């Protein structure tokens, strides 16, 4: 199961830099996670200041 990014995202970029799989990229409004690349390691959840990275 992949992690997802909710509307709580403030587009700070902390999650993108932390993702070891390169599954996170800037979307039109907020960052998004490519579920096919996500290994559910929770590295993004650990650094997200708003708690926007949650289990899908």
C-alpha positions as CSV (number, residue, x, y, z in Angstrom):
1,X,0.0,0.0,0.0
2,X,1.4,3.4,-1.0
3,X,1.5,6.6,1.0
4,X,-0.6,9.6,-0.2
5,X,-0.3,13.3,0.3
6,X,-3.4,15.1,1.5
7,X,-4.6,18.7,0.9
8,X,-2.7,19.6,4.1
9,X,0.5,19.8,1.9
10,X,2.1,23.2,1.9
11,X,4.5,22.3,-1.0
12,X,7.6,22.8,1.2
13,X,9.5,20.0,-0.7
14,X,10.8,18.2,2.4
15,X,9.2,14.9,1.4
16,X,10.5,15.0,-2.1
17,X,14.1,15.3,-0.9
18,X,13.7,12.5,1.6
19,X,12.1,9.9,-0.7
20,X,14.7,7.1,-1.4
21,X,12.6,5.8,-4.4
22,X,12.1,9.2,-6.1
23,X,8.3,8.6,-5.9
24,X,7.4,12.2,-5.0
25,X,7.1,15.1,-7.4
26,X,5.5,18.5,-7.5
27,X,2.0,18.3,-8.8
28,X,-0.2,21.2,-10.1
29,X,-1.1,22.3,-6.6
30,X,0.6,20.0,-4.1
31,X,3.2,17.3,-4.1
32,X,2.1,13.8,-5.3
33,X,3.3,10.3,-4.8
34,X,3.7,7.8,-7.7
35,X,2.1,4.7,-6.0
36,X,4.0,2.4,-8.4
37,X,7.3,3.6,-7.0
38,X,6.3,4.0,-3.4
39,X,7.6,1.3,-1.0
40,X,5.7,2.7,2.0
41,X,8.9,3.4,3.9
42,X,7.3,6.4,5.6
43,X,10.4,8.6,5.2
44,X,8.1,11.3,3.9
45,X,5.8,11.1,6.9
46,X,8.7,11.5,9.2
47,X,9.7,14.9,7.7
48,X,6.4,16.4,6.7
49,X,5.7,19.4,8.9
50,X,1.9,19.3,8.4
51,X,1.4,15.5,8.6
52,X,0.1,15.5,5.0
53,X,1.8,12.2,4.1
54,X,-0.5,9.4,5.2
55,X,-1.3,5.7,4.4
56,X,-3.4,5.4,1.3
